[in-house]
């Protein structure tokens, strides 16, 4: 007669005590000090994000750049920023064969013009 033995019961030692890892996390997360620390981190993150956004929006170069660029220049700039990502996509589609800059740019242009339609 065959008897099924669980994998964790194989061996000569006594069975190890079973602990649910979720219960430990729940215990830690329910502590008031953890909650206070979590809230302070969230508040600090929000304040930092707001200050960075304000600094970016008030930057004169950014404002000038936004107003001076034509739609065509913005499109060209977006395509240039997409080329490295497109290169990775084309490389994966070619089965790992390295893609050239021209292939990547052509793929990025195709995406840009497809999104304009």
KAFEN-V414488 format. One record per pair of residues at least 12 apart in sequence whose C-alpha atoms are under 6 Angstrom apart, sorted by sequence separation. I is the first residue (numbers start at 1). J is the second residue. D is the distance in Angstrom with one decimal. If there is no record, write none. Layout:
# KAFEN-V414488
i | j | d
I | J | D
I | J | D
This chain:
# KAFEN-V414488
i | j | d
87 | 104 | 4.7
86 | 104 | 5.3
83 | 104 | 5.7
83 | 105 | 5.5
86 | 108 | 5.9
79 | 108 | 5.9
